């Protein structure tokens, strides 16, 4: 994906390891639609630090996109 170690470490610090991994997995699923995975992760991390982002809506959207009933 081209996510730098520093971007992932910052995401882990802000989101927690599990939520950072979920975010990266969701980014991986949409890699064809995202120009810069590292930049996108940094943007999500910044939003999370401000209390404006949670991985759950992102995860639920991914589940729905894959045909799972939520």
C-alpha positions in Angstrom: 0.0 0.0 0.0 2.9 2.4 0.5 1.9 3.4 4.0 5.0 4.7 5.9 5.9 3.2 9.3 5.5 6.6 10.8 1.9 6.9 9.5 1.0 3.5 10.8 2.6 4.2 14.2 0.7 7.4 14.5 -2.5 5.7 13.6 -1.8 3.1 16.3 -1.1 5.8 18.9 -4.4 7.6 18.1 -6.7 4.8 17.1 -5.2 1.9 19.0 -3.6 -1.1 17.3 -6.8 -3.0 16.5 -8.6 0.0 15.0 -5.5 1.0 13.0 -5.4 -2.5 11.6 -9.1 -2.3 10.7 -8.5 1.0 8.9 -5.6 -0.3 6.9 -7.6 -3.4 6.0 -10.5 -1.2 4.8 -8.0 1.0 2.9 -6.6 -2.2 1.3 -10.0 -3.3 0.1 -10.5 0.1 -1.6 -6.9 0.5 -2.8 -8.0 1.0 -6.4 -10.1 4.0 -5.4 -7.5 5.6 -3.1 -4.6 7.6 -4.6 -2.4 7.7 -1.5 -3.1 5.1 1.2 -0.6 6.7 3.5 -2.1 10.2 3.1 -5.6 8.8 3.6 -4.6 7.0 6.8 -2.9 10.2 8.0 -6.2 12.1 7.3 -8.2 9.5 9.1 -5.8 9.7 12.1 -6.0 13.5 12.2 -9.8 13.3 12.2 -9.8 10.6 14.9 -7.6 12.8 17.1 -10.2 15.5 16.8 -13.0 13.0 17.7 -14.4 13.2 14.1 -13.7 9.6 13.0 -14.4 6.1 14.1 -13.5 2.9 12.2 -17.0 1.4 12.8 -18.9 3.2 10.1 -16.0 2.5 7.7 -16.0 -1.2 8.7 -19.8 -1.5 8.4 -19.7 0.1 4.9 -17.1 -2.4 3.9 -19.2 -5.3 5.1 -22.2 -4.0 3.2 -20.1 -3.5 0.1 -19.1 -7.2 0.4 -22.7 -8.3 0.6 -22.8 -9.0 4.3 -26.0 -8.3 6.2 -25.3 -6.0 9.1 
